[in-house]
Amino acid sequence: MSKTTIDTKRPGFFPADELDGAAAFYREQGFLVVTDALAEAEVQTLCDEGVAICRGQRGDVSLPDGLAPDPSLEDDAFIENFLCIHHPHKISTVMYDYLAQKTMVDALTRIIGPNVKCMQSMLFIKSAGKPGQAWHQDEDYIPTRDRSLCGGWIAMDDATLENGCLWVIPGSHKPGVLWPQYPHNDPQFDCAVMSYDFPYSDDDAVPVEVPAGSIVFFNGYLLHRSLPNRATTGFRRCLVNHYMSAESLLPWHHKEGVGMGKQDMRDIVMVAGEDPHAWKGVHPKGGAHVRPAGEGGCGDGRVDLETFKEEKPVEERAYL
């Protein structure tokens, strides 16, 4: 693993054994970084497990027909065909165990509270040339009842400007507004839709460059993005898990015949404290799957923002 010259003395960067003030910074800015959260050996374990997952050794994560790499390729050449695998913890005991990694839990219990549950993991590979993800807010995808959603982003490589680190707009979580989204046609981003019409500009954004072994935490309402990996070689790998307060219901998927006030998706993993809704049981849904990177198009009417506003009536734009 390469050594880094990334500045870890900036505001919002906390050593794993000095988290005093971390929660206050998170509440104000919407993000924080815990440095030296994972030892080098732990990061290597995650990288090795990522290879095993991509190779299908933990379960089926097939790419679409025509994109499947030759299994005889060396590991780096093989995994660079993948951008992101959703829910790797469902097929990998290693990824499952890292949902409750010690430093992750230490920070989450300060940020969220004593009772914390997890509902999602994502393994990003992002090799050289792969796209980033446009401006978005995670609560658009994983809604909570109490705005407690928090991403825990484990850097498996040094994340830099060159290879497509995170960018955040500090404080953009405070209004508690989920801004509208549209199916952008910007080739530097993957197929996920882009947030727009928010009262901030790219000039308000700051890059979050971090060394491997760090964990970036960010609020579910925080606007964030990543740019493409513009390095000539190499990866910007990370494991991103999403967490929330165990007290809150999780109306992520609609259950037929249940009122909105009682919707509560129970495909969760408790990582700290007690679950006041444990009497409902845990009900797994689906498994691991690959996120499309956009090769060959996204197939959902990609347009520029001006055209989108002109052609889509408000009642359709409002619920994209």
C-alpha positions as CSV (number, residue, x, y, z in Angstrom):
1,M,0.0,0.0,0.0
2,S,1.5,3.3,-1.0
3,K,2.2,6.0,1.6
4,T,0.4,9.3,1.2
5,T,1.1,12.9,1.8
6,I,-2.6,13.8,2.2
7,D,-3.1,16.4,4.9
8,T,-4.9,14.8,7.8
9,K,-4.6,17.8,10.1
10,R,-7.5,19.7,8.6
11,P,-10.7,20.6,10.5
12,G,-13.0,17.6,10.6
13,F,-10.2,15.0,10.6
14,F,-10.0,13.0,13.8
15,P,-7.6,10.3,14.9
16,A,-9.5,7.1,15.8
17,D,-8.5,7.5,19.5
18,E,-9.5,11.2,19.7
19,L,-13.1,11.5,18.8
20,D,-14.0,14.3,21.2
21,G,-15.7,17.0,19.2
22,A,-16.4,14.7,16.3
23,A,-20.1,14.6,16.8
24,A,-20.3,18.4,17.1
25,F,-18.4,18.9,13.8
26,Y,-20.6,16.3,12.1
27,R,-23.8,18.1,13.2
28,E,-22.5,21.4,11.9
29,Q,-20.8,20.4,8.7
30,G,-22.6,17.2,7.8
31,F,-19.4,15.1,7.5
32,L,-16.2,14.1,9.3
33,V,-13.2,11.9,8.7
34,V,-11.7,9.4,11.1
35,T,-8.1,8.7,10.2
36,D,-6.2,5.5,11.0
37,A,-9.5,3.8,11.5
38,L,-8.2,0.5,10.0
39,A,-4.8,-1.0,10.2
40,E,-3.0,-1.7,6.9
41,A,-3.6,-5.5,7.3
42,E,-7.4,-4.8,7.6
43,V,-7.4,-2.8,4.5
44,Q,-5.5,-5.5,2.6
45,T,-8.1,-8.0,3.9
46,L,-10.9,-5.9,2.3
47,C,-9.0,-5.6,-0.9
48,D,-8.4,-9.3,-1.1
49,E,-12.0,-10.0,-0.3
50,G,-13.1,-7.6,-3.1
51,V,-11.2,-9.7,-5.6
52,A,-12.9,-12.9,-4.4
53,I,-16.3,-11.2,-4.6
54,C,-15.7,-9.9,-8.2
55,R,-14.5,-13.3,-9.3
56,G,-17.8,-14.9,-8.1
57,Q,-16.1,-16.9,-5.3
58,R,-18.6,-15.7,-2.7
59,G,-21.8,-15.8,-4.9
60,D,-23.1,-14.6,-8.2
61,V,-22.3,-11.0,-9.1
62,S,-22.4,-11.4,-12.9
63,L,-21.9,-8.5,-15.3
64,P,-24.3,-8.1,-18.2
65,D,-23.7,-10.3,-21.3
66,G,-20.8,-8.9,-23.3
67,L,-19.1,-7.3,-20.3
68,A,-18.0,-10.4,-18.5
69,P,-14.2,-10.4,-18.2
70,D,-11.9,-13.3,-19.1
71,P,-11.4,-15.3,-15.8
72,S,-7.8,-16.0,-16.8
73,L,-6.9,-12.3,-16.3
74,E,-4.7,-11.2,-13.5
75,D,-6.7,-9.9,-10.5
76,D,-6.2,-6.2,-11.2
77,A,-7.2,-6.6,-14.8
78,F,-10.2,-8.7,-13.9
79,I,-11.7,-6.4,-11.2
80,E,-11.3,-3.2,-13.2
81,N,-14.4,-4.3,-15.1
82,F,-16.6,-3.7,-12.1
83,L,-17.6,-0.3,-10.8
84,C,-19.8,-1.1,-7.8
85,I,-21.3,-4.2,-6.1
86,H,-24.3,-3.6,-3.9
87,H,-24.8,-5.6,-0.7
88,P,-21.6,-7.5,-0.6
89,H,-22.2,-8.2,3.1
90,K,-24.9,-10.6,2.0
91,I,-22.5,-13.0,0.3
92,S,-19.2,-12.3,2.2
93,T,-18.6,-12.9,5.9
94,V,-15.7,-10.5,5.8
95,M,-17.8,-7.6,4.5
96,Y,-20.5,-8.5,7.0
97,D,-18.0,-8.4,9.9
98,Y,-16.8,-4.9,8.8
99,L,-20.3,-3.5,9.1
100,A,-19.5,-3.3,12.9
101,Q,-15.8,-2.6,12.7
102,K,-14.7,-1.1,16.0
103,T,-13.9,2.5,14.9
104,M,-17.0,2.6,12.7
105,V,-19.1,1.8,15.7
106,D,-17.3,4.1,18.0
107,A,-18.0,7.0,15.7
108,L,-21.6,6.0,14.8
109,T,-22.6,5.8,18.4
110,R,-21.4,9.4,18.9
111,I,-23.0,10.6,15.7
112,I,-26.3,8.7,15.7
113,G,-26.8,7.4,19.2
114,P,-26.4,4.2,21.2
115,N,-28.7,2.1,19.0
116,V,-27.6,1.7,15.4
117,K,-28.7,-0.5,12.6
118,C,-27.2,-1.0,9.1
119,M,-29.3,-1.7,5.9
120,Q,-26.8,-1.4,3.0
121,S,-23.3,-2.0,1.9
122,M,-21.6,-1.1,-1.4
123,L,-18.2,-2.1,-2.7
124,F,-16.8,0.4,-5.1
125,I,-13.9,-0.7,-7.3
126,K,-13.6,2.4,-9.6
127,S,-10.5,1.7,-11.6
128,A,-8.7,4.2,-13.8
129,G,-11.1,5.6,-16.3
130,K,-14.3,4.7,-14.5
131,P,-16.9,7.4,-13.9
132,G,-17.9,9.2,-10.7
133,Q,-21.4,9.8,-9.3
134,A,-23.2,13.1,-9.7
135,W,-24.4,15.4,-6.9
136,H,-27.0,13.5,-4.8
137,Q,-28.3,13.0,-1.3
138,D,-28.5,9.5,0.1
139,E,-31.8,10.0,1.8
140,D,-33.3,10.1,-1.7
141,Y,-32.6,6.4,-1.8
142,I,-32.8,5.3,1.8
143,P,-35.4,7.3,3.7
144,T,-35.5,7.5,7.4
145,R,-38.1,8.9,9.7
146,D,-35.7,10.9,11.8
147,R,-33.1,12.1,9.3
148,S,-30.5,9.8,11.0
149,L,-29.1,8.2,7.8
150,C,-25.3,8.2,7.9
151,G,-22.8,6.8,5.3
152,G,-19.6,5.2,6.6
153,W,-17.1,5.3,3.7
154,I,-14.0,3.1,4.3
155,A,-11.1,4.1,2.0
156,M,-9.4,1.0,0.7
157,D,-6.9,3.1,-1.4
158,D,-5.7,6.6,-0.9
159,A,-8.6,8.7,-2.2
160,T,-7.2,11.7,-4.1
161,L,-8.3,14.4,-6.5
162,E,-6.7,12.4,-9.3
163,N,-8.4,9.1,-8.7
164,G,-11.9,10.5,-7.9
165,C,-12.2,11.2,-4.1
166,L,-15.5,12.4,-2.6
167,W,-16.5,16.0,-2.8
168,V,-19.0,17.4,-0.2
169,I,-20.9,20.7,0.3
170,P,-20.4,21.4,4.0
171,G,-23.6,22.3,5.8
172,S,-25.8,21.4,2.9
173,H,-27.6,18.9,5.1
174,K,-29.0,21.5,7.4
175,P,-32.1,22.6,5.5
176,G,-33.4,19.1,5.6
177,V,-34.6,19.4,2.0
178,L,-34.3,16.7,-0.6
179,W,-33.6,18.5,-3.9
180,P,-35.1,17.4,-7.2
181,Q,-33.2,15.0,-9.5
182,Y,-33.0,14.3,-13.2
183,P,-31.4,11.7,-15.5
184,H,-28.3,13.7,-16.5
185,N,-26.3,12.9,-19.7
186,D,-22.9,13.9,-18.3
187,P,-20.5,11.2,-19.3
188,Q,-18.2,11.8,-16.3
189,F,-20.8,10.3,-14.0
190,D,-22.5,6.9,-13.8
191,C,-26.2,6.1,-14.4
192,A,-27.4,7.4,-11.0
193,V,-29.6,10.6,-11.4
194,M,-28.3,14.1,-10.5
195,S,-29.7,16.5,-7.9
196,Y,-30.3,20.0,-9.2
197,D,-31.8,23.4,-8.2
198,F,-30.1,23.4,-4.8
199,P,-28.9,26.8,-3.4
200,Y,-25.2,25.9,-3.7
201,S,-22.6,25.9,-6.5
202,D,-19.6,23.8,-7.2
203,D,-17.5,26.6,-5.6
204,D,-19.0,25.7,-2.3
205,A,-17.7,22.1,-2.5
206,V,-14.6,20.8,-0.9
207,P,-12.7,17.6,-1.8
208,V,-12.3,15.0,0.9
209,E,-8.9,13.5,0.2
210,V,-8.1,10.7,2.6
211,P,-5.5,8.0,3.1
212,A,-6.3,4.3,2.9
213,G,-7.7,3.1,6.2
214,S,-9.7,6.2,6.9
215,I,-13.5,6.3,7.3
216,V,-15.5,9.3,6.0
217,F,-18.9,9.8,7.6
218,F,-21.6,11.9,6.0
219,N,-25.2,12.8,6.7
220,G,-28.0,11.4,4.5
221,Y,-29.0,15.0,3.5
222,L,-25.5,16.1,2.6
223,L,-24.9,16.9,-1.0
224,H,-21.9,14.9,-2.2
225,R,-20.4,13.6,-5.4
226,S,-17.3,12.0,-6.9
227,L,-15.5,12.7,-10.1
228,P,-14.0,10.0,-12.5
229,N,-10.8,8.2,-11.7
230,R,-8.5,10.2,-13.9
231,A,-5.3,8.3,-12.9
232,T,-3.6,6.4,-15.7
233,T,-3.6,3.2,-13.6
234,G,-4.9,2.0,-10.2
235,F,-8.1,2.0,-8.2
236,R,-10.1,4.1,-5.8
237,R,-11.7,1.3,-3.9
238,C,-14.0,1.8,-0.9
239,L,-16.6,0.0,1.2
240,V,-19.6,2.2,1.9
241,N,-22.1,1.1,4.5
242,H,-25.3,3.0,5.5
243,Y,-26.6,3.2,9.0
244,M,-29.4,4.9,10.9
245,S,-30.9,5.0,14.4
246,A,-32.5,1.7,15.4
247,E,-35.5,3.7,16.9
248,S,-36.5,5.0,13.4
249,L,-38.6,3.0,11.0
250,L,-37.1,2.4,7.6
251,P,-39.8,3.0,4.9
252,W,-37.4,2.0,2.1
253,H,-39.6,-0.5,0.3
254,H,-43.4,-0.4,0.2
255,K,-45.3,-3.4,1.6
256,E,-48.7,-3.8,0.0
257,G,-51.6,-3.2,2.4
258,V,-49.5,-1.4,5.1
259,G,-50.1,2.3,5.8
260,M,-47.2,4.7,5.1
261,G,-46.8,5.4,8.8
262,K,-46.0,1.8,9.6
263,Q,-43.8,0.9,6.6
264,D,-40.6,-0.6,8.0
265,M,-38.1,-2.6,5.9
266,R,-36.6,-5.2,8.2
267,D,-33.6,-6.3,6.1
268,I,-31.2,-4.9,8.7
269,V,-28.1,-5.7,10.8
270,M,-27.8,-4.3,14.3
271,V,-24.3,-3.0,14.9
272,A,-24.7,-1.3,18.3
273,G,-27.2,-1.2,21.2
274,E,-30.7,-2.6,21.2
275,D,-33.4,-2.8,18.5
276,P,-36.8,-1.5,19.9
277,H,-38.5,-3.2,16.9
278,A,-36.8,-6.6,17.3
279,W,-40.2,-8.2,17.9
280,K,-40.8,-7.7,14.1
281,G,-37.9,-10.0,13.3
282,V,-35.4,-9.7,10.4
283,H,-36.6,-10.4,6.9
284,P,-33.8,-10.5,4.2
285,K,-34.7,-9.1,0.8
286,G,-32.6,-9.8,-2.3
287,G,-28.9,-10.3,-2.6
288,A,-25.7,-8.8,-3.9
289,H,-25.8,-7.3,-7.4
290,V,-23.7,-5.1,-9.7
291,R,-24.4,-1.5,-10.4
292,P,-24.2,-0.5,-14.1
293,A,-21.3,1.9,-14.9
294,G,-23.1,3.2,-18.0
295,E,-21.2,1.4,-20.7
296,G,-23.6,1.1,-23.6
297,G,-25.9,3.8,-22.2
298,C,-28.2,3.9,-19.2
299,G,-31.5,3.3,-21.1
300,D,-33.6,5.8,-19.2
301,G,-33.9,8.9,-21.4
302,R,-30.7,10.7,-20.5
303,V,-31.0,14.5,-21.2
304,D,-29.5,17.8,-20.3
305,L,-31.2,19.8,-17.5
306,E,-32.7,22.5,-19.8
307,T,-34.3,19.9,-22.0
308,F,-35.5,17.9,-19.0
309,K,-37.3,21.0,-17.6
310,E,-38.8,21.9,-20.9
311,E,-40.1,18.4,-21.8
312,K,-41.2,17.0,-18.4
313,P,-44.3,18.4,-16.7
314,V,-43.9,19.3,-13.1
315,E,-46.0,16.4,-11.9
316,E,-43.5,14.0,-13.5
317,R,-40.4,15.9,-12.4
318,A,-41.5,16.0,-8.8
319,Y,-41.5,12.3,-8.3
320,L,-38.5,11.1,-10.4
